[in-house]
Amino acid sequence: MTQSERIERDFTARDNEEQQAFLQQTWCDNCQAADLGMHTPIEYEIEGTIFVEGRCSRCGEPVYTELTDDDI
């Protein structure tokens, strides 16, 4: 396995409060607006960086949250 491979993670393993924060505190590049929310989240890691990816609750376009050390 190379470092650039995507490693699937279990978003539902996070506690409910943390899940809700990630689902609600979003930025949509398409809508150019914050905190519209996301649905259908998946969590994965690439080269040591963790991402939560879902769909914007307003327009349905992909939204991504990159987790920093402060988030973990």
C-alpha positions as semicolon CSV with decimal commas, in nm:
position;residue;x (nm);y (nm);z (nm)
1;M;0,000;0,000;0,000
2;T;0,135;0,343;-0,090
3;Q;0,100;0,658;0,122
4;S;-0,140;0,819;-0,128
5;E;-0,401;0,544;-0,098
6;R;-0,735;0,627;0,056
7;I;-0,806;0,450;0,385
8;E;-1,175;0,422;0,472
9;R;-1,272;0,516;0,830
10;D;-1,596;0,473;1,026
11;F;-1,767;0,812;1,069
12;T;-2,036;0,651;1,286
13;A;-1,769;0,547;1,540
14;R;-1,751;0,913;1,648
15;D;-1,980;1,022;1,930
16;N;-2,311;1,176;1,822
17;E;-2,219;1,530;1,930
18;E;-1,900;1,521;1,724
19;Q;-2,086;1,378;1,422
20;Q;-2,346;1,654;1,439
21;A;-2,077;1,924;1,458
22;F;-1,910;1,791;1,142
23;L;-2,245;1,759;0,964
24;Q;-2,359;2,112;1,049
25;Q;-2,038;2,319;1,037
26;T;-1,969;2,308;0,665
27;W;-1,867;2,528;0,374
28;C;-2,012;2,472;0,028
29;D;-1,798;2,598;-0,259
30;N;-2,097;2,584;-0,494
31;C;-2,337;2,783;-0,271
32;Q;-2,053;2,999;-0,135
33;A;-2,213;2,974;0,210
34;A;-2,128;2,833;0,551
35;D;-2,316;2,596;0,777
36;L;-2,572;2,472;0,524
37;G;-2,508;2,121;0,649
38;M;-2,414;1,799;0,474
39;H;-2,571;1,457;0,438
40;T;-2,442;1,114;0,337
41;P;-2,106;1,153;0,515
42;I;-1,810;0,927;0,459
43;E;-1,480;0,951;0,642
44;Y;-1,142;0,858;0,503
45;E;-0,771;0,926;0,543
46;I;-0,518;1,016;0,274
47;E;-0,149;1,056;0,357
48;G;-0,227;1,105;0,727
49;T;-0,499;1,366;0,673
50;I;-0,855;1,279;0,772
51;F;-1,148;1,400;0,562
52;V;-1,525;1,393;0,607
53;E;-1,701;1,416;0,271
54;G;-2,071;1,448;0,207
55;R;-2,332;1,634;0,002
56;C;-2,449;1,990;0,064
57;S;-2,795;1,990;0,220
58;R;-2,897;2,283;-0,003
59;C;-2,758;2,207;-0,350
60;G;-2,637;1,846;-0,327
61;E;-2,284;1,921;-0,447
62;P;-1,990;1,755;-0,268
63;V;-1,857;1,924;0,047
64;Y;-1,537;1,830;0,228
65;T;-1,410;1,890;0,578
66;E;-1,041;1,839;0,644
67;L;-0,978;1,754;1,008
68;T;-0,692;1,931;1,178
69;D;-0,512;1,827;1,495
70;D;-0,748;2,062;1,684
71;D;-1,051;1,865;1,555
72;I;-0,918;1,522;1,648
